[in-house]
Amino acid sequence: KGSSSKGAPIDSAVQLRPSHRRAAMARYLLAAMLMCILMHQVEAQNETNVSSPLTYTCGLCTFSISGGVLSRDVEVCDGMGATGPVICDMLPFASLGITDLGTAINSAALPSLVQLVLEGNLITNLPAGSFMSLPSLQQIVLNGNPINTIEAGAFYDLPALTHIQINNNQISGIAAGTFLSLPALQQIYLENNQ
C-alpha cells in the first residue's frame, strides 16, 4: 500500500473509477431495457401471428430475423448520423428463434461491437468464421442454445474477447484450435454440456 499526496492510503487492488462504474452500470441497464423491448416485440408478434420479420436497429443498421436467419440491411452499422457519430456496440438477440447467423455479424459491419448476446436461441452449429475479426468484441453469450458443434476457427481473430459463455448447450467435444488467436481471453463458461 502507498499513500496519496494527501496522506490517505491507496489500496493496491484494482478498483474501477466512479466514472467507469457508472458507464458499466449504464451499459448494463441499457442492455436490460433493450432485452425487455425485444422480448415485448416477440410476445406481440406471437400474439398477433404476424409473419413479418422481427427487426432491431443498432447504429445505422436494421437487423431482421426471418425464418430463424439473422440478416442486416446495410453494410456498415457505425458512421455519421444526423446528430453525430453513431455506433453499434451491443446486440441483445436473446430468445428470438435464431437458427443461423448468416453473414450479419462481421468486422466490416460491426467494428465497435463489444457485447453479443445470442442466449436462448436455436443455434446448433458455430462454423469457422462465425465471429471472425470483430476487433472490439469482449463478450459472447451463447447460453441455452442446442449447440452441438463448434468448428475450429469459430472464434478466430477476436483480439479483445475476454469472456465466452456457452453454458447449457449440447456440446460433447471441442476441436483443437477452437480458441486460438484470442490473446485477451480470460474465461470460457461451458457448464451443463454433454
Secondary structure as the mmCIF struct_conf table of DSSP 4:
data_model
#
loop_
_struct_conf.conf_type_id
_struct_conf.id
_struct_conf.beg_label_comp_id
_struct_conf.beg_label_asym_id
_struct_conf.beg_label_seq_id
_struct_conf.end_label_comp_id
_struct_conf.end_label_asym_id
_struct_conf.end_label_seq_id
STRN STRN1 GLY A 2 SER A 3
TURN_TY1_P TURN_TY1_P1 SER A 5 LYS A 6
BEND BEND1 GLY A 7 GLY A 7
STRN STRN2 PRO A 9 ILE A 10
BEND BEND2 SER A 12 ALA A 13
HELX_RH_AL_P HELX_RH_AL_P1 PRO A 18 THR A 48
TURN_TY1_P TURN_TY1_P2 ASN A 49 ASN A 49
BEND BEND3 SER A 52 SER A 52
HELX_LH_PP_P HELX_LH_PP_P1 PRO A 53 PRO A 53
STRN STRN3 LEU A 54 CYS A 58
TURN_TY1_P TURN_TY1_P3 GLY A 59 LEU A 60
STRN STRN4 CYS A 61 SER A 66
TURN_TY1_P TURN_TY1_P4 GLY A 67 GLY A 68
STRN STRN5 VAL A 69 ARG A 72
BEND BEND4 ASP A 73 GLU A 75
BEND BEND5 CYS A 77 CYS A 77
STRN STRN6 GLY A 79 GLY A 81
TURN_TY1_P TURN_TY1_P5 ALA A 82 THR A 83
STRN STRN7 GLY A 84 VAL A 86
STRN STRN8 MET A 90 PRO A 92
BEND BEND6 SER A 95 LEU A 96
STRN STRN9 ASP A 100 ASP A 100
TURN_TY1_P TURN_TY1_P6 GLY A 102 THR A 103
BEND BEND7 ILE A 105 ILE A 105
TURN_TY1_P TURN_TY1_P7 SER A 107 ALA A 109
TURN_TY1_P TURN_TY1_P8 PRO A 111 SER A 112
STRN STRN10 GLN A 115 VAL A 117
TURN_TY1_P TURN_TY1_P9 GLU A 119 GLY A 120
BEND BEND8 ASN A 121 ASN A 121
STRN STRN11 ASN A 125 LEU A 126
TURN_TY1_P TURN_TY1_P10 ALA A 128 SER A 133
TURN_TY1_P TURN_TY1_P11 PRO A 135 SER A 136
STRN STRN12 GLN A 139 VAL A 141
TURN_TY1_P TURN_TY1_P12 ASN A 143 GLY A 144
BEND BEND9 ASN A 145 ASN A 145
STRN STRN13 THR A 149 ILE A 150
TURN_TY1_P TURN_TY1_P13 ALA A 152 PHE A 155
BEND BEND10 ASP A 157 ASP A 157
TURN_TY1_P TURN_TY1_P14 PRO A 159 ALA A 160
STRN STRN14 HIS A 163 GLN A 165
BEND BEND11 ASN A 168 ASN A 169
TURN_TY1_P TURN_TY1_P15 ALA A 176 PHE A 179
BEND BEND12 SER A 181 SER A 181
TURN_TY1_P TURN_TY1_P16 PRO A 183 ALA A 184
STRN STRN15 GLN A 187 TYR A 189
BEND BEND13 ASN A 192 ASN A 192
#
